[in-house]
Amino acid sequence: MIRKGDTVVVKVGRERKKTGKVLRVIDDGSRVIIEKLNIVKKNSKPTQANPSGGIVEKEAPMNISNVMLFCSHCNKGVRTGVKVVKDKKVRYCKKCEKNV
């Protein structure tokens, strides 16, 4: 399960093997927006806030199945599990067994 603020690794596409921080999880947990990844250019009309208009670069949503949680101990994207420690659910790395 990926949440806002997690560090993730992209595993497919042109952004492959890049890491970034999750800014938002949208569409009932099926898409994520990652900081400085999957940048698209969008034309914007002039408004009062931006009188000149122009081309704006922004992060586009990416399917959550295309990213993996980053483990700082393994230094790569890993599968995760959930275990209960002191009546709290904790995510852990399936390779090194450390908390993520």
C-alpha positions as CSV (number, residue, x, y, z in Angstrom):
1,M,0.0,0.0,0.0
2,I,1.5,3.3,-1.1
3,R,0.7,6.5,0.8
4,K,1.3,10.2,0.5
5,G,4.9,11.0,1.4
6,D,6.4,7.6,0.5
7,T,9.5,7.3,-1.7
8,V,8.8,5.1,-4.7
9,V,10.6,3.7,-7.7
10,V,9.0,3.7,-11.2
11,K,9.4,0.3,-12.8
12,V,8.1,0.9,-16.3
13,G,8.0,3.6,-19.1
14,R,10.4,6.4,-19.9
15,E,10.8,7.3,-16.2
16,R,12.0,3.8,-15.4
17,K,14.3,3.3,-12.4
18,K,13.8,6.9,-11.2
19,T,12.8,7.6,-7.6
20,G,10.5,10.3,-6.3
21,K,8.2,11.3,-3.4
22,V,4.4,10.7,-3.7
23,L,2.6,14.0,-3.7
24,R,-1.0,12.6,-3.9
25,V,-2.9,9.3,-4.2
26,I,-6.0,9.8,-6.3
27,D,-8.9,7.8,-7.8
28,D,-9.6,5.6,-4.8
29,G,-5.9,4.5,-4.5
30,S,-5.4,3.5,-8.2
31,R,-3.2,6.5,-9.4
32,V,-0.4,8.5,-7.9
33,I,1.3,11.8,-8.6
34,I,5.1,11.7,-8.1
35,E,7.2,14.8,-7.5
36,K,9.2,15.8,-10.6
37,L,8.3,12.6,-12.5
38,N,5.9,12.1,-15.5
39,I,6.0,15.8,-16.4
40,V,3.6,16.9,-19.1
41,K,3.3,20.3,-20.9
42,K,-0.2,21.9,-20.9
43,N,-1.3,25.0,-22.7
44,S,-3.1,27.5,-20.5
45,K,-5.3,30.4,-21.5
46,P,-4.6,33.8,-20.0
47,T,-6.4,34.4,-16.6
48,Q,-6.2,37.1,-14.0
49,A,-3.7,35.0,-12.0
50,N,-1.6,34.3,-15.1
51,P,-2.2,37.2,-17.6
52,S,0.2,35.9,-20.2
53,G,-1.0,32.3,-20.3
54,G,1.5,30.0,-22.0
55,I,2.8,26.5,-21.5
56,V,2.8,25.1,-18.0
57,E,4.7,22.0,-16.9
58,K,3.1,19.8,-14.3
59,E,3.1,16.2,-12.9
60,A,0.6,13.8,-14.5
61,P,-1.0,10.9,-12.6
62,M,0.6,7.5,-13.0
63,N,-1.0,4.1,-12.3
64,I,0.0,2.8,-8.9
65,S,0.8,-0.6,-10.4
66,N,3.8,1.0,-12.2
67,V,5.6,2.0,-9.0
68,M,7.2,0.1,-6.1
69,L,8.0,1.2,-2.6
70,F,11.7,2.2,-2.2
71,C,13.6,0.4,0.6
72,S,16.5,2.5,1.9
73,H,18.2,-0.6,3.3
74,C,18.1,-2.6,0.1
75,N,18.5,0.6,-2.0
76,K,15.9,-0.5,-4.6
77,G,12.2,-1.0,-5.1
78,V,10.8,-3.9,-3.1
79,R,7.6,-5.8,-2.4
80,T,6.2,-5.1,1.0
81,G,4.2,-6.9,3.6
82,V,2.3,-5.9,6.8
83,K,2.9,-7.2,10.3
84,V,1.5,-6.2,13.7
85,V,4.0,-4.8,16.2
86,K,2.7,-3.5,19.5
87,D,-0.9,-3.3,18.3
88,K,0.1,-1.3,15.2
89,K,0.3,-2.3,11.6
90,V,3.8,-1.8,10.2
91,R,5.0,-2.2,6.5
92,Y,8.2,-4.2,6.1
93,C,10.5,-5.1,3.2
94,K,10.0,-8.7,2.0
95,K,13.8,-9.0,1.2
96,C,15.5,-7.6,4.2
97,E,12.6,-7.8,6.7
98,K,13.3,-4.2,7.9
99,N,10.5,-1.7,8.4
100,V,9.9,0.6,5.4
